[in-house]
Amino acid sequence: MSLAVIVLAAGQGKRMHSALPKVLHALAGKPLLAHVLDTVRTLAPAQVLVVHGHGGADVRAAFAGAPVTWVEQAQQLGTGHALAQALPQVARGAQVLVLNGDVPLVRGDTLKRLVAASAKGLAICTSDLSDPAGYGRVVRDARKRVRRVVEHKDASARDLRIREWYAGFLAAPAARLAAWLAKVRPANAQEEYYLTDVIALAVKDRAAIATVPAADPWEVAGVNSRHELALLERAYQSGQAKRLLDAGVALADLWRVDVRGELACGRDVAIDVNCVFEGSVKLGDRVRVGPNCVLRNVSVDADTEILAYSLIDTATIGKRCRIGPFSRMRPGVTLGDEVHVGNFVELKASRIGAGSKANHLSYIGDTDVGSRVNVGAGTITCNYDGTAKHRTVIEDDCFIGSDATLVAPVTIAKGSYIGAGSTISKDTPAGQLTVARAKQVSLPNWKPRKK
């Protein structure tokens, strides 16, 4: 039997106090809905449908090209109404799994158990691991059989004492779900079509009702406010920190590291406080990352040290390098082995050869730097003429004096020495000292103006 997954993502999220649709708010660097869809893909469903409403154009644009079928809920008349918009597009012989787009940490294993439990009727995901306030309660009879789910706003005082609550996910055969859904009426405090009403209808139809408990409270926690989003962020990051610690990574403080993508670490890696890792980051053996660093789409080879307050974006870094403190690498940087990039040095779209050094206060952009080159303090490559970018080439074994200005396109030939304060706009001969600066003069009769 094929599996169709329907994700309900039409809510406005009024308590977020934002123009951004709720499912587009970010957790660990990507939208809430992206987390759900990533988990859905592990189930290999035949069909994925996403019901959108508020800000639908923005939601579709954020997931342009995603392998989903978009379904609009023009009027937000409840979760049952949302499902009713999508269900006609599902084959009657399919098994349907219904999820919420604002519950980002649900686990694939839990959903697989839920689908398996629904083979003979209806299965719902439940929890009693956290505060049930605001959630629908699972009402059972004296024989512990599920009778119905009552929403919080419609619950009696007795119902509200129930600890077991409905986590918002259910699975059932498409044909039976459609039949129950057709009987749902908005006879409740909110005058909405509740999806949870299908549970009582299934009981009335004598269908088997299975419950699948959540493994932990976070996987069924939804986001309705920025406070809840912040709590989920910390829960997610705590899980990432545990994973790193279990793999042998030394974290200075497990509460002050953020992984917003994929972080792979070798042996004996050490990460100091307040570091952020975005996209795909790989740290080789014995790499050390100092405090307050941001690494985005970076590969770092063994024994490299990244010192405090360094920002590295889309770079490949060799072995035994020393980066920072206060270094910035913009996209397109490749460093060979044993390169030093020091404080207040900015690199962009450049390749730096093995053993080269730029230890302080320099800008190197659109440049090919050879091996064993020393770049003095205050050096800049002038790579932009106002219209186009040009490249600078600094060949092996060059020495660039402090405060040099290299005007691209230009080649500094192998073994060249550039005198401090020079502006170089022509190619230099190999192995020679080149100086290009105004003649120094002193005016003996000059006197300052009187104030």
Buried (B, 14 or more C-beta within 10 A) or exposed (E): EEBBBBBBBBBEBEEBEBEBBBBBBBBBBBBBBBBBBEBBEEBEBBBBBBBBBBBBEBBBEBBEEBEBBBBEBEEBBBBBBBBBBBBEEBBEEBBBBBBBBBBBBBBEEBBBBBBEBBBEBBBBBBBEBBEBEEBBBBBBEEEEEBBBBBBBEBBEEEBEEBEBBBBBBBBBBBBBBBBBBEEBEBEBEEEBBBBBBBBBBBBEBEBBBBBBBBBBBBBBBBBBBBEBBEBBBEBBBBBBBEEBEEEEBEBBEBEBBBBBBEBEBBEBBBBBBBBBBBBBBBBBBBBBBBBBBBBBBBBBBBBBBBBBBBBBBBBBBBBBBBBBBBBBBBEBBBBBBBBBBBBBBBBBBBBBBBBBBBBBBBBBBBBBBBBBBBBBBBBBBBBEEEEEEBBBBBBBBBBBBBBBBBBBBBBBBBBBBBBBBBBBEEBBEBEEEBEBEEEEEEEEEEEEEEE
